[in-house]
């Protein structure tokens, strides 16, 4: 199984960035190869994309969605993948987006592309296009502020991971962008 993690700083407020990310049907505007995302209810997304020259379709379920913090998903049908995107408040109205995704390459071309790092490069470019989109428009085109999957296990799991993730975010921000995320009141940088 392949795995990708990329981060990018967006020069826009956390709420604006998060709200725009919840507009899943607009993903084809900045995600290369994504032809359509159709949302069916709060938790279901139907994806159509062209990957390594092949038409792919899958259904994904949002397993956790916490406004201004995190969206996690898993495919339930079709092309196997899962992941999460997190949103961290930075100083000066900037937002750090971190996207982590696991996927299963199918066939020779996808496996070869994975070895060459093509999916990683594509995710990095998709994040740059998202950043450019939100920075150029200066506002979100919509937003969904609902919550999904906030049972005791998901929150407890998130709290257990907070220490390591917060330290990692701070270290990467200092090393890569010369700044430190601003902590808001609460347990972590994602509150």
Protein Blocks (a to p, Z undefined) as FASTA:
>chain_A
ZZddddddddddfklmmmmmmmmmlmmmmmghiabdcdedjkbccddddeehiacddddd
dfbdcehkbccdddfehjdddddddddddehhiacdddddddddedjklmmmmmnommmm
mmmmmmmmmmmmmmmnopafbdcfbdehiafklmmmmmmmmmmmmmmmmmmmmmmnopac
dddedjblkZZ
